[in-house]
Amino acid sequence: MKDILRLDCVGMRCPRPIIELAKAARKAPPGTLVEVRSDDLAFESDVTAWCDTTQASLVELQREGPVCIARIRLRPAQEERHDP
């Protein structure tokens, strides 16, 4: 099983958790599983919108008390097309 990239964004306020996720996603290989922990009230809706926009898969979204935990599978690399 591949490693999980974990981001602790507890204490960060909107839009910082999504900014940190976007920065990590740019550096991570395609298909990486990213786990983000955040206690920002807007995080659940923000991370859902970010996944829709980037075509990442929101694998899981759960709460542990005030902390929301999102597990996101980054979009796999697009296969190169070779036209005959």
Summary of the structure (lengths in Angstrom):
residues: 84
radius of gyration: 13.7
end to end distance: 36.1
largest distance: 55.3
contacts: 220
relative contact order: 0.23
helix: 29%
strand: 31%
